[in-house]
Amino acid sequence: MSSTSLPVPRRVGPAAIALVTLALTGCGAVRVQPTTPAGSTTLASRGKIDSPLTDMHNHLECLKDARLTVDVLSPTKLQVGAAEAGPTIVFTPTAGAAQAQQIDGNAQAAEVIGTALVYPNQGSDSELTSIENCLAQGVQG
């Protein structure tokens, strides 16, 4: 009885090593399903996005506590006072993104405070001071 054997390669290429490494590191390393804490009545969910308006510093509540009339125009945009006349606040994903908007000339006349771009329009000094104080909470540097 003769046995036939397959030729054994003497050298394994870098592509084969990368493929095996990728396959081994992916085994069970990522947990895809969110977990619900024991005793919780709400289901865990992926996809919840923290709102820049009401995150841990709750800028929206601070502005209302400062007795400013604030309209939420979108999840990232606030209007203080009357449209066109009052200050407009636009939140960006990061402080760097806000600075980039200003540097690129896409946010002319806006003041950068953390992740927010504040367009003063014809806002009063007292309004702008209150806005600056609220938006500066938690901003470093």
N, C-alpha and C positions, 0 to 999 in steps of 0.2 A: 504494500500500500504506500503510495507516494503522497506526500503532503505538499501542497503548494502554499507558499507564504507570500504575503505582500511585501514589496520592498519597503524598508524602513528608512525614512529620510534621516540623513546624518545631521542636518542643520535645520533648525526651525527659524522661520523668518520673523521679522519684527511685527508683521501684520498678524500672524498667527498668535503671537504672544499677547498683542493688544486685544485681540478678539477673546481669548481665554480670560484675560484679566477683567475685561468688561463684563463678561458673562458671570464671573464669580463674584464681582463686587455688587452686581445688581440683584443677587439672590436674597430676597427678603430684607434688603436694606431700606426700602422705602415703604412706609405705611400709607396706603392710599385712602383708606376709609377713616373719616374723623370719628373720634370716640366721644361718647356722651358720659359725663361724670355719673357715678352711682347715685341714685336717688333723684336725678334731675328730671323735670317734667318737660323740658324743651329738648328737641333733637339737636345734635351737633350738626354743624353745617360748614361747608367750605364756601368761600366766596364772600364772606362778610368783610366789607371794607370800612375801615375807620373813617369817620367823617372829619375833615379838617375844621368844620364848624363847631363840632361838639366833642372833639377828642378829649384827652385827659385835662386840658386846660380850659375847655369849653368857652371858646371865644364868643360864641353867639350869646350865651347866658351873661357873660361879662358885659357885652355891649348893651344888652337889655337892662342889666342892673345899673348901668351908667345913665339910664333914662334916655337912651337913643332909640329912635324909631328905626327898626331894622326889618327889611323885607328880604326873604331868602329867594333869590332868583334862580338858583340852581344848587346842586350839591357842593359847588365850589365858588359860588358868587353871591355876595351880599350887597344890598343897596341901603345906605344909611340916609334917611330923609328922602326928599323928593328926587325922582329920577332926573338925570341930567345936571341937577344943581348940587345934590348931596354927594358925599364921598362914596366911591364904589370900591369894594374889597374883592379881590380875586385870589383864591388859594391855588398854589402850584404843588406838585408832588413833593418837592424838596426845596430847601433854601437855595441850593445851587441852581435849581431850575428857575427860581424867581430872579436871581442875579443874572442868569444867562438871558432871560427875557429882556431885562433892562439893558444889558451890555449890547445885545443884538439890535437894539432899537425898536423892539416890539412892545415895549412898555414905557413909552415916553411920558414923562410927567408923573410916573408912579414912584412911590417910595417903597423900598423893600423892607419888610419887617418879618424876619424868619421866612416862612413859606408864603407869606402874603404879599401881594402887590396892592398898595393903597393909592387909588386915584383920588386926589383931594377935591377935584372939581371946584365948586364954590363953597365948600364946607367951611364952617366957622372954626376959629382957633380952638375953642373949647371942645367942639366935636372931634377935631383931629387929635387933640391931646388925649381925650378919652379913648379913641380908637387905638392910638399908639400904645397907651398903657395896657389895654386889653390884649392886643396882639403881641406885645413884648413878653408876656408871661411865658416862661419856659424857653425863651430864646437865649442862646449863649453867644457870647462874643460881640 
